């Protein structure tokens, strides 16, 4: 994988879920972040307002 273009690797591979990278982020917030990064097959949060509300709800 070292010979692969780094930007192409980011675009072609699924991201590593937040809880797999660090335990410092609370699970509800990690879930919101992971969902925000979903764009295949569809974008999870359809608007900034929806994402903002999910962030707000995750820290309550």
mmCIF file as Biopython writes it, N, C-alpha, C and O atoms, coordinates in Angstrom:
data_model
#
loop_
_atom_site.group_PDB
_atom_site.id
_atom_site.type_symbol
_atom_site.label_atom_id
_atom_site.label_alt_id
_atom_site.label_comp_id
_atom_site.label_asym_id
_atom_site.label_entity_id
_atom_site.label_seq_id
_atom_site.pdbx_PDB_ins_code
_atom_site.Cartn_x
_atom_site.Cartn_y
_atom_site.Cartn_z
_atom_site.occupancy
_atom_site.B_iso_or_equiv
_atom_site.auth_seq_id
_atom_site.auth_asym_id
_atom_site.pdbx_PDB_model_num
ATOM 1   N N  . UNK A ? 1  ? 0.825   -1.192 0.000  1.0 0.0 1  A 1 
ATOM 2   C CA . UNK A ? 1  ? 0.000   0.000  0.000  1.0 0.0 1  A 1 
ATOM 3   C C  . UNK A ? 1  ? 0.868   1.254  0.000  1.0 0.0 1  A 1 
ATOM 4   O O  . UNK A ? 1  ? 0.348   2.348  -0.216 1.0 0.0 1  A 1 
ATOM 5   N N  . UNK A ? 2  ? 2.147   1.133  0.230  1.0 0.0 2  A 1 
ATOM 6   C CA . UNK A ? 2  ? 3.014   2.308  0.251  1.0 0.0 2  A 1 
ATOM 7   C C  . UNK A ? 2  ? 3.169   2.937  -1.125 1.0 0.0 2  A 1 
ATOM 8   O O  . UNK A ? 2  ? 3.436   4.135  -1.225 1.0 0.0 2  A 1 
ATOM 9   N N  . UNK A ? 3  ? 3.010   2.167  -2.173 1.0 0.0 3  A 1 
ATOM 10  C CA . UNK A ? 3  ? 3.146   2.706  -3.524 1.0 0.0 3  A 1 
ATOM 11  C C  . UNK A ? 3  ? 1.881   3.420  -3.998 1.0 0.0 3  A 1 
ATOM 12  O O  . UNK A ? 3  ? 1.901   4.114  -5.015 1.0 0.0 3  A 1 
ATOM 13  N N  . UNK A ? 4  ? 0.786   3.250  -3.265 1.0 0.0 4  A 1 
ATOM 14  C CA . UNK A ? 4  ? -0.484  3.854  -3.655 1.0 0.0 4  A 1 
ATOM 15  C C  . UNK A ? 4  ? -0.498  5.340  -3.298 1.0 0.0 4  A 1 
ATOM 16  O O  . UNK A ? 4  ? 0.011   5.744  -2.252 1.0 0.0 4  A 1 
ATOM 17  N N  . UNK A ? 5  ? -1.081  6.135  -4.170 1.0 0.0 5  A 1 
ATOM 18  C CA . UNK A ? 5  ? -1.255  7.555  -3.910 1.0 0.0 5  A 1 
ATOM 19  C C  . UNK A ? 5  ? -2.063  7.735  -2.627 1.0 0.0 5  A 1 
ATOM 20  O O  . UNK A ? 5  ? -3.115  7.115  -2.478 1.0 0.0 5  A 1 
ATOM 21  N N  . UNK A ? 6  ? -1.603  8.556  -1.713 1.0 0.0 6  A 1 
ATOM 22  C CA . UNK A ? 6  ? -2.247  8.718  -0.405 1.0 0.0 6  A 1 
ATOM 23  C C  . UNK A ? 6  ? -3.655  9.277  -0.527 1.0 0.0 6  A 1 
ATOM 24  O O  . UNK A ? 6  ? -4.549  8.836  0.197  1.0 0.0 6  A 1 
ATOM 25  N N  . UNK A ? 7  ? -3.876  10.220 -1.407 1.0 0.0 7  A 1 
ATOM 26  C CA . UNK A ? 7  ? -5.196  10.798 -1.573 1.0 0.0 7  A 1 
ATOM 27  C C  . UNK A ? 7  ? -6.166  9.780  -2.169 1.0 0.0 7  A 1 
ATOM 28  O O  . UNK A ? 7  ? -7.330  9.711  -1.773 1.0 0.0 7  A 1 
ATOM 29  N N  . UNK A ? 8  ? -5.688  9.012  -3.100 1.0 0.0 8  A 1 
ATOM 30  C CA . UNK A ? 8  ? -6.506  7.969  -3.699 1.0 0.0 8  A 1 
ATOM 31  C C  . UNK A ? 8  ? -6.865  6.912  -2.664 1.0 0.0 8  A 1 
ATOM 32  O O  . UNK A ? 8  ? -7.987  6.405  -2.656 1.0 0.0 8  A 1 
ATOM 33  N N  . UNK A ? 9  ? -5.932  6.582  -1.802 1.0 0.0 9  A 1 
ATOM 34  C CA . UNK A ? 9  ? -6.192  5.606  -0.740 1.0 0.0 9  A 1 
ATOM 35  C C  . UNK A ? 9  ? -7.302  6.090  0.179  1.0 0.0 9  A 1 
ATOM 36  O O  . UNK A ? 9  ? -8.149  5.299  0.592  1.0 0.0 9  A 1 
ATOM 37  N N  . UNK A ? 10 ? -7.311  7.371  0.503  1.0 0.0 10 A 1 
ATOM 38  C CA . UNK A ? 10 ? -8.352  7.935  1.362  1.0 0.0 10 A 1 
ATOM 39  C C  . UNK A ? 10 ? -9.712  7.850  0.675  1.0 0.0 10 A 1 
ATOM 40  O O  . UNK A ? 10 ? -10.717 7.543  1.315  1.0 0.0 10 A 1 
ATOM 41  N N  . UNK A ? 11 ? -9.740  8.120  -0.607 1.0 0.0 11 A 1 
ATOM 42  C CA . UNK A ? 11 ? -11.002 8.109  -1.348 1.0 0.0 11 A 1 
ATOM 43  C C  . UNK A ? 11 ? -11.539 6.704  -1.587 1.0 0.0 11 A 1 
ATOM 44  O O  . UNK A ? 11 ? -12.753 6.506  -1.637 1.0 0.0 11 A 1 
ATOM 45  N N  . UNK A ? 12 ? -10.655 5.734  -1.734 1.0 0.0 12 A 1 
ATOM 46  C CA . UNK A ? 12 ? -11.075 4.389  -2.117 1.0 0.0 12 A 1 
ATOM 47  C C  . UNK A ? 12 ? -11.301 3.449  -0.943 1.0 0.0 12 A 1 
ATOM 48  O O  . UNK A ? 12 ? -11.906 2.392  -1.123 1.0 0.0 12 A 1 
ATOM 49  N N  . UNK A ? 13 ? -10.840 3.794  0.242  1.0 0.0 13 A 1 
ATOM 50  C CA . UNK A ? 13 ? -10.943 2.899  1.381  1.0 0.0 13 A 1 
ATOM 51  C C  . UNK A ? 13 ? -11.862 3.484  2.447  1.0 0.0 13 A 1 
ATOM 52  O O  . UNK A ? 13 ? -11.969 4.700  2.605  1.0 0.0 13 A 1 
ATOM 53  N N  . UNK A ? 14 ? -12.513 2.593  3.166  1.0 0.0 14 A 1 
ATOM 54  C CA . UNK A ? 14 ? -13.364 3.024  4.264  1.0 0.0 14 A 1 
ATOM 55  C C  . UNK A ? 14 ? -12.493 3.556  5.389  1.0 0.0 14 A 1 
ATOM 56  O O  . UNK A ? 14 ? -11.383 3.076  5.623  1.0 0.0 14 A 1 
ATOM 57  N N  . UNK A ? 15 ? -13.023 4.559  6.081  1.0 0.0 15 A 1 
ATOM 58  C CA . UNK A ? 15 ? -12.313 5.127  7.212  1.0 0.0 15 A 1 
ATOM 59  C C  . UNK A ? 15 ? -12.322 4.190  8.405  1.0 0.0 15 A 1 
ATOM 60  O O  . UNK A ? 15 ? -13.154 3.287  8.496  1.0 0.0 15 A 1 
ATOM 61  N N  . UNK A ? 16 ? -11.400 4.413  9.308  1.0 0.0 16 A 1 
ATOM 62  C CA . UNK A ? 16 ? -11.340 3.642  10.548 1.0 0.0 16 A 1 
ATOM 63  C C  . UNK A ? 16 ? -12.283 4.319  11.539 1.0 0.0 16 A 1 
ATOM 64  O O  . UNK A ? 16 ? -12.151 5.518  11.782 1.0 0.0 16 A 1 
ATOM 65  N N  . UNK A ? 17 ? -13.224 3.586  12.114 1.0 0.0 17 A 1 
ATOM 66  C CA . UNK A ? 17 ? -14.150 4.197  13.059 1.0 0.0 17 A 1 
ATOM 67  C C  . UNK A ? 17 ? -13.424 4.874  14.219 1.0 0.0 17 A 1 
ATOM 68  O O  . UNK A ? 17 ? -12.377 4.406  14.667 1.0 0.0 17 A 1 
ATOM 69  N N  . UNK A ? 18 ? -13.978 5.958  14.689 1.0 0.0 18 A 1 
ATOM 70  C CA . UNK A ? 18 ? -13.358 6.744  15.757 1.0 0.0 18 A 1 
ATOM 71  C C  . UNK A ? 18 ? -13.025 5.883  16.972 1.0 0.0 18 A 1 
ATOM 72  O O  . UNK A ? 18 ? -11.909 5.986  17.481 1.0 0.0 18 A 1 
ATOM 73  N N  . UNK A ? 19 ? -13.940 5.031  17.468 1.0 0.0 19 A 1 
ATOM 74  C CA . UNK A ? 19 ? -13.598 4.238  18.655 1.0 0.0 19 A 1 
ATOM 75  C C  . UNK A ? 19 ? -12.403 3.304  18.453 1.0 0.0 19 A 1 
ATOM 76  O O  . UNK A ? 19 ? -11.731 2.935  19.416 1.0 0.0 19 A 1 
ATOM 77  N N  . UNK A ? 20 ? -12.141 2.923  17.202 1.0 0.0 20 A 1 
ATOM 78  C CA . UNK A ? 20 ? -10.978 2.075  16.914 1.0 0.0 20 A 1 
ATOM 79  C C  . UNK A ? 20 ? -9.678  2.875  16.935 1.0 0.0 20 A 1 
ATOM 80  O O  . UNK A ? 20 ? -8.597  2.296  17.041 1.0 0.0 20 A 1 
ATOM 81  N N  . UNK A ? 21 ? -9.774  4.197  16.836 1.0 0.0 21 A 1 
ATOM 82  C CA . UNK A ? 21 ? -8.587  5.057  16.828 1.0 0.0 21 A 1 
ATOM 83  C C  . UNK A ? 21 ? -8.264  5.605  18.204 1.0 0.0 21 A 1 
ATOM 84  O O  . UNK A ? 21 ? -7.095  5.752  18.559 1.0 0.0 21 A 1 
ATOM 85  N N  . UNK A ? 22 ? -9.310  5.913  18.990 1.0 0.0 22 A 1 
ATOM 86  C CA . UNK A ? 22 ? -9.087  6.494  20.309 1.0 0.0 22 A 1 
ATOM 87  C C  . UNK A ? 22 ? -10.296 6.249  21.196 1.0 0.0 22 A 1 
ATOM 88  O O  . UNK A ? 22 ? -11.434 6.219  20.728 1.0 0.0 22 A 1 
ATOM 89  N N  . UNK A ? 23 ? -10.037 6.078  22.461 1.0 0.0 23 A 1 
ATOM 90  C CA . UNK A ? 23 ? -11.139 5.925  23.416 1.0 0.0 23 A 1 
ATOM 91  C C  . UNK A ? 23 ? -11.407 7.247  24.139 1.0 0.0 23 A 1 
ATOM 92  O O  . UNK A ? 23 ? -12.256 7.311  25.028 1.0 0.0 23 A 1 
ATOM 93  N N  . UNK A ? 24 ? -10.685 8.293  23.757 1.0 0.0 24 A 1 
ATOM 94  C CA . UNK A ? 24 ? -10.809 9.592  24.420 1.0 0.0 24 A 1 
ATOM 95  C C  . UNK A ? 24 ? -12.096 10.329 24.030 1.0 0.0 24 A 1 
ATOM 96  O O  . UNK A ? 24 ? -12.520 11.251 24.727 1.0 0.0 24 A 1 
ATOM 97  N N  . UNK A ? 25 ? -12.706 9.928  22.930 1.0 0.0 25 A 1 
ATOM 98  C CA . UNK A ? 25 ? -13.935 10.579 22.467 1.0 0.0 25 A 1 
ATOM 99  C C  . UNK A ? 25 ? -15.116 9.738  22.933 1.0 0.0 25 A 1 
ATOM 100 O O  . UNK A ? 25 ? -15.161 8.539  22.658 1.0 0.0 25 A 1 
ATOM 101 N N  . UNK A ? 26 ? -16.071 10.343 23.634 1.0 0.0 26 A 1 
ATOM 102 C CA . UNK A ? 26 ? -17.241 9.590  24.107 1.0 0.0 26 A 1 
ATOM 103 C C  . UNK A ? 26 ? -17.974 8.903  22.948 1.0 0.0 26 A 1 
ATOM 104 O O  . UNK A ? 26 ? -18.052 9.443  21.845 1.0 0.0 26 A 1 
ATOM 105 N N  . UNK A ? 27 ? -18.506 7.716  23.212 1.0 0.0 27 A 1 
ATOM 106 C CA . UNK A ? 27 ? -19.147 6.914  22.173 1.0 0.0 27 A 1 
ATOM 107 C C  . UNK A ? 27 ? -20.255 7.652  21.416 1.0 0.0 27 A 1 
ATOM 108 O O  . UNK A ? 27 ? -20.291 7.568  20.188 1.0 0.0 27 A 1 
ATOM 109 N N  . UNK A ? 28 ? -21.169 8.379  22.097 1.0 0.0 28 A 1 
ATOM 110 C CA . UNK A ? 28 ? -22.215 9.072  21.324 1.0 0.0 28 A 1 
ATOM 111 C C  . UNK A ? 28 ? -21.639 10.089 20.334 1.0 0.0 28 A 1 
ATOM 112 O O  . UNK A ? 28 ? -22.127 10.198 19.209 1.0 0.0 28 A 1 
ATOM 113 N N  . UNK A ? 29 ? -20.621 10.821 20.736 1.0 0.0 29 A 1 
ATOM 114 C CA . UNK A ? 29 ? -19.982 11.784 19.837 1.0 0.0 29 A 1 
ATOM 115 C C  . UNK A ? 29 ? -19.235 11.068 18.717 1.0 0.0 29 A 1 
ATOM 116 O O  . UNK A ? 29 ? -19.264 11.511 17.569 1.0 0.0 29 A 1 
ATOM 117 N N  . UNK A ? 30 ? -18.569 9.970  19.043 1.0 0.0 30 A 1 
ATOM 118 C CA . UNK A ? 30 ? -17.856 9.193  18.029 1.0 0.0 30 A 1 
ATOM 119 C C  . UNK A ? 30 ? -18.820 8.683  16.963 1.0 0.0 30 A 1 
ATOM 120 O O  . UNK A ? 30 ? -18.486 8.660  15.778 1.0 0.0 30 A 1 
ATOM 121 N N  . UNK A ? 31 ? -20.005 8.277  17.382 1.0 0.0 31 A 1 
ATOM 122 C CA . UNK A ? 31 ? -21.007 7.799  16.438 1.0 0.0 31 A 1 
ATOM 123 C C  . UNK A ? 31 ? -21.417 8.905  15.478 1.0 0.0 31 A 1 
ATOM 124 O O  . UNK A ? 31 ? -21.528 8.675  14.274 1.0 0.0 31 A 1 
ATOM 125 N N  . UNK A ? 32 ? -21.643 10.103 16.004 1.0 0.0 32 A 1 
ATOM 126 C CA . UNK A ? 32 ? -22.020 11.239 15.159 1.0 0.0 32 A 1 
ATOM 127 C C  . UNK A ? 32 ? -20.907 11.543 14.157 1.0 0.0 32 A 1 
ATOM 128 O O  . UNK A ? 32 ? -21.172 11.762 12.975 1.0 0.0 32 A 1 
ATOM 129 N N  . UNK A ? 33 ? -19.681 11.555 14.626 1.0 0.0 33 A 1 
ATOM 130 C CA . UNK A ? 33 ? -18.539 11.843 13.743 1.0 0.0 33 A 1 
ATOM 131 C C  . UNK A ? 33 ? -18.443 10.793 12.648 1.0 0.0 33 A 1 
ATOM 132 O O  . UNK A ? 33 ? -18.289 11.128 11.474 1.0 0.0 33 A 1 
ATOM 133 N N  . UNK A ? 34 ? -18.532 9.520  13.031 1.0 0.0 34 A 1 
ATOM 134 C CA . UNK A ? 34 ? -18.450 8.451  12.028 1.0 0.0 34 A 1 
ATOM 135 C C  . UNK A ? 34 ? -19.574 8.553  11.000 1.0 0.0 34 A 1 
ATOM 136 O O  . UNK A ? 34 ? -19.347 8.357  9.806  1.0 0.0 34 A 1 
ATOM 137 N N  . UNK A ? 35 ? -20.773 8.855  11.461 1.0 0.0 35 A 1 
ATOM 138 C CA . UNK A ? 35 ? -21.891 8.997  10.524 1.0 0.0 35 A 1 
ATOM 139 C C  . UNK A ? 35 ? -21.694 10.189 9.584  1.0 0.0 35 A 1 
ATOM 140 O O  . UNK A ? 35 ? -22.090 10.139 8.420  1.0 0.0 35 A 1 
ATOM 141 N N  . UNK A ? 36 ? -21.088 11.248 10.092 1.0 0.0 36 A 1 
ATOM 142 C CA . UNK A ? 36 ? -20.847 12.427 9.257  1.0 0.0 36 A 1 
ATOM 143 C C  . UNK A ? 36 ? -19.876 12.124 8.121  1.0 0.0 36 A 1 
ATOM 144 O O  . UNK A ? 36 ? -19.891 12.799 7.092  1.0 0.0 36 A 1 
ATOM 145 N N  . UNK A ? 37 ? -19.046 11.125 8.304  1.0 0.0 37 A 1 
ATOM 146 C CA . UNK A ? 37 ? -18.059 10.774 7.283  1.0 0.0 37 A 1 
ATOM 147 C C  . UNK A ? 37 ? -18.599 9.788  6.243  1.0 0.0 37 A 1 
ATOM 148 O O  . UNK A ? 37 ? -17.922 9.478  5.263  1.0 0.0 37 A 1 
ATOM 149 N N  . UNK A ? 38 ? -19.812 9.304  6.463  1.0 0.0 38 A 1 
ATOM 150 C CA . UNK A ? 38 ? -20.430 8.376  5.508  1.0 0.0 38 A 1 
ATOM 151 C C  . UNK A ? 38 ? -20.885 9.160  4.272  1.0 0.0 38 A 1 
ATOM 152 O O  . UNK A ? 38 ? -21.606 10.152 4.381  1.0 0.0 38 A 1 
ATOM 153 N N  . UNK A ? 39 ? -20.454 8.702  3.113  1.0 0.0 39 A 1 
ATOM 154 C CA . UNK A ? 39 ? -20.921 9.328  1.876  1.0 0.0 39 A 1 
ATOM 155 C C  . UNK A ? 39 ? -21.220 8.286  0.803  1.0 0.0 39 A 1 
ATOM 156 O O  . UNK A ? 39 ? -21.456 8.624  -0.356 1.0 0.0 39 A 1 
ATOM 157 N N  . UNK A ? 40 ? -21.208 7.031  1.198  1.0 0.0 40 A 1 
ATOM 158 C CA . UNK A ? 40 ? -21.464 5.974  0.237  1.0 0.0 40 A 1 
ATOM 159 C C  . UNK A ? 40 ? -22.357 4.934  0.897  1.0 0.0 40 A 1 
ATOM 160 O O  . UNK A ? 40 ? -21.902 4.349  1.880  1.0 0.0 40 A 1 
ATOM 161 N N  . UNK A ? 41 ? -23.541 4.649  0.476  1.0 0.0 41 A 1 
ATOM 162 C CA . UNK A ? 41 ? -24.129 5.052  -0.789 1.0 0.0 41 A 1 
ATOM 163 C C  . UNK A ? 41 ? -24.736 6.459  -0.747 1.0 0.0 41 A 1 
ATOM 164 O O  . UNK A ? 41 ? -24.936 7.066  -1.799 1.0 0.0 41 A 1 
ATOM 165 N N  . UNK A ? 42 ? -25.031 6.986  0.442  1.0 0.0 42 A 1 
ATOM 166 C CA . UNK A ? 42 ? -25.594 8.333  0.560  1.0 0.0 42 A 1 
ATOM 167 C C  . UNK A ? 42 ? -24.949 9.063  1.730  1.0 0.0 42 A 1 
ATOM 168 O O  . UNK A ? 42 ? -24.404 8.440  2.642  1.0 0.0 42 A 1 
ATOM 169 N N  . UNK A ? 43 ? -25.014 10.363 1.692  1.0 0.0 43 A 1 
ATOM 170 C CA . UNK A ? 43 ? -24.550 11.173 2.815  1.0 0.0 43 A 1 
ATOM 171 C C  . UNK A ? 43 ? -25.523 10.968 3.970  1.0 0.0 43 A 1 
ATOM 172 O O  . UNK A ? 43 ? -26.736 11.061 3.781  1.0 0.0 43 A 1 
ATOM 173 N N  . UNK A ? 44 ? -25.005 10.691 5.162  1.0 0.0 44 A 1 
ATOM 174 C CA . UNK A ? 44 ? -25.864 10.381 6.306  1.0 0.0 44 A 1 
ATOM 175 C C  . UNK A ? 44 ? -26.645 11.608 6.760  1.0 0.0 44 A 1 
ATOM 176 O O  . UNK A ? 44 ? -27.872 11.576 6.843  1.0 0.0 44 A 1 
ATOM 177 N N  . UNK A ? 45 ? -25.923 12.695 7.055  1.0 0.0 45 A 1 
ATOM 178 C CA . UNK A ? 45 ? -26.591 13.932 7.470  1.0 0.0 45 A 1 
ATOM 179 C C  . UNK A ? 45 ? -26.852 14.771 6.226  1.0 0.0 45 A 1 
ATOM 180 O O  . UNK A ? 45 ? -25.921 15.144 5.511  1.0 0.0 45 A 1 
ATOM 181 N N  . UNK A ? 46 ? -28.098 15.059 5.978  1.0 0.0 46 A 1 
ATOM 182 C CA . UNK A ? 46 ? -28.489 15.740 4.734  1.0 0.0 46 A 1 
ATOM 183 C C  . UNK A ? 46 ? -28.325 17.251 4.792  1.0 0.0 46 A 1 
ATOM 184 O O  . UNK A ? 46 ? -28.387 17.924 3.764  1.0 0.0 46 A 1 
ATOM 185 N N  . UNK A ? 47 ? -28.116 17.791 6.002  1.0 0.0 47 A 1 
ATOM 186 C CA . UNK A ? 47 ? -27.942 19.239 6.121  1.0 0.0 47 A 1 
ATOM 187 C C  . UNK A ? 47 ? -27.019 19.543 7.302  1.0 0.0 47 A 1 
ATOM 188 O O  . UNK A ? 47 ? -26.820 18.720 8.195  1.0 0.0 47 A 1 
ATOM 189 N N  . UNK A ? 48 ? -26.475 20.734 7.270  1.0 0.0 48 A 1 
ATOM 190 C CA . UNK A ? 48 ? -25.626 21.179 8.378  1.0 0.0 48 A 1 
ATOM 191 C C  . UNK A ? 48 ? -26.444 21.286 9.660  1.0 0.0 48 A 1 
ATOM 192 O O  . UNK A ? 48 ? -25.945 21.002 10.749 1.0 0.0 48 A 1 
ATOM 193 N N  . UNK A ? 49 ? -27.692 21.693 9.525  1.0 0.0 49 A 1 
ATOM 194 C CA . UNK A ? 49 ? -28.556 21.816 10.703 1.0 0.0 49 A 1 
ATOM 195 C C  . UNK A ? 49 ? -28.799 20.449 11.350 1.0 0.0 49 A 1 
ATOM 196 O O  . UNK A ? 49 ? -28.808 20.331 12.575 1.0 0.0 49 A 1 
ATOM 197 N N  . UNK A ? 50 ? -28.994 19.433 10.532 1.0 0.0 50 A 1 
ATOM 198 C CA . UNK A ? 50 ? -29.192 18.077 11.049 1.0 0.0 50 A 1 
ATOM 199 C C  . UNK A ? 50 ? -27.931 17.586 11.761 1.0 0.0 50 A 1 
ATOM 200 O O  . UNK A ? 50 ? -28.017 16.978 12.828 1.0 0.0 50 A 1 
ATOM 201 N N  . UNK A ? 51 ? -26.771 17.848 11.177 1.0 0.0 51 A 1 
ATOM 202 C CA . UNK A ? 51 ? -25.499 17.467 11.788 1.0 0.0 51 A 1 
ATOM 203 C C  . UNK A ? 51 ? -25.283 18.230 13.095 1.0 0.0 51 A 1 
ATOM 204 O O  . UNK A ? 51 ? -24.862 17.651 14.096 1.0 0.0 51 A 1 
ATOM 205 N N  . UNK A ? 52 ? -25.570 19.512 13.077 1.0 0.0 52 A 1 
ATOM 206 C CA . UNK A ? 52 ? -25.430 20.338 14.280 1.0 0.0 52 A 1 
ATOM 207 C C  . UNK A ? 52 ? -26.314 19.793 15.402 1.0 0.0 52 A 1 
ATOM 208 O O  . UNK A ? 52 ? -25.875 19.702 16.549 1.0 0.0 52 A 1 
ATOM 209 N N  . UNK A ? 53 ? -27.540 19.435 15.080 1.0 0.0 53 A 1 
ATOM 210 C CA . UNK A ? 53 ? -28.453 18.902 16.097 1.0 0.0 53 A 1 
ATOM 211 C C  . UNK A ? 53 ? -27.941 17.571 16.646 1.0 0.0 53 A 1 
ATOM 212 O O  . UNK A ? 53 ? -28.022 17.321 17.849 1.0 0.0 53 A 1 
ATOM 213 N N  . UNK A ? 54 ? -27.418 16.723 15.769 1.0 0.0 54 A 1 
ATOM 214 C CA . UNK A ? 54 ? -26.863 15.439 16.213 1.0 0.0 54 A 1 
ATOM 215 C C  . UNK A ? 54 ? -25.663 15.651 17.129 1.0 0.0 54 A 1 
ATOM 216 O O  . UNK A ? 54 ? -25.511 14.949 18.129 1.0 0.0 54 A 1 
ATOM 217 N N  . UNK A ? 55 ? -24.812 16.615 16.791 1.0 0.0 55 A 1 
ATOM 218 C CA . UNK A ? 55 ? -23.673 16.945 17.663 1.0 0.0 55 A 1 
ATOM 219 C C  . UNK A ? 55 ? -24.156 17.426 19.023 1.0 0.0 55 A 1 
ATOM 220 O O  . UNK A ? 55 ? -23.666 16.980 20.061 1.0 0.0 55 A 1 
ATOM 221 N N  . UNK A ? 56 ? -25.106 18.327 19.009 1.0 0.0 56 A 1 
ATOM 222 C CA . UNK A ? 56 ? -25.662 18.856 20.239 1.0 0.0 56 A 1 
ATOM 223 C C  . UNK A ? 56 ? -26.257 17.738 21.095 1.0 0.0 56 A 1 
ATOM 224 O O  . UNK A ? 56 ? -26.007 17.673 22.299 1.0 0.0 56 A 1 
ATOM 225 N N  . UNK A ? 57 ? -27.036 16.871 20.478 1.0 0.0 57 A 1 
ATOM 226 C CA . UNK A ? 57 ? -27.666 15.773 21.201 1.0 0.0 57 A 1 
ATOM 227 C C  . UNK A ? 57 ? -26.647 14.791 21.765 1.0 0.0 57 A 1 
ATOM 228 O O  . UNK A ? 57 ? -26.889 14.181 22.806 1.0 0.0 57 A 1 
ATOM 229 N N  . UNK A ? 58 ? -25.524 14.634 21.099 1.0 0.0 58 A 1 
ATOM 230 C CA . UNK A ? 58 ? -24.516 13.666 21.546 1.0 0.0 58 A 1 
ATOM 231 C C  . UNK A ? 58 ? -23.763 14.117 22.790 1.0 0.0 58 A 1 
ATOM 232 O O  . UNK A ? 58 ? -23.175 13.294 23.492 1.0 0.0 58 A 1 
ATOM 233 N N  . UNK A ? 59 ? -23.775 15.410 23.065 1.0 0.0 59 A 1 
ATOM 234 C CA . UNK A ? 59 ? -23.025 15.887 24.239 1.0 0.0 59 A 1 
ATOM 235 C C  . UNK A ? 59 ? -23.922 16.180 25.422 1.0 0.0 59 A 1 
ATOM 236 O O  . UNK A ? 59 ? -23.435 16.619 26.464 1.0 0.0 59 A 1 
ATOM 237 N N  . UNK A ? 60 ? -25.212 15.952 25.292 1.0 0.0 60 A 1 
ATOM 238 C CA . UNK A ? 60 ? -26.139 16.153 26.410 1.0 0.0 60 A 1 
ATOM 239 C C  . UNK A ? 60 ? -26.193 14.968 27.311 1.0 0.0 60 A 1 
ATOM 240 O O  . UNK A ? 60 ? -26.926 14.977 28.300 1.0 0.0 60 A 1 
#
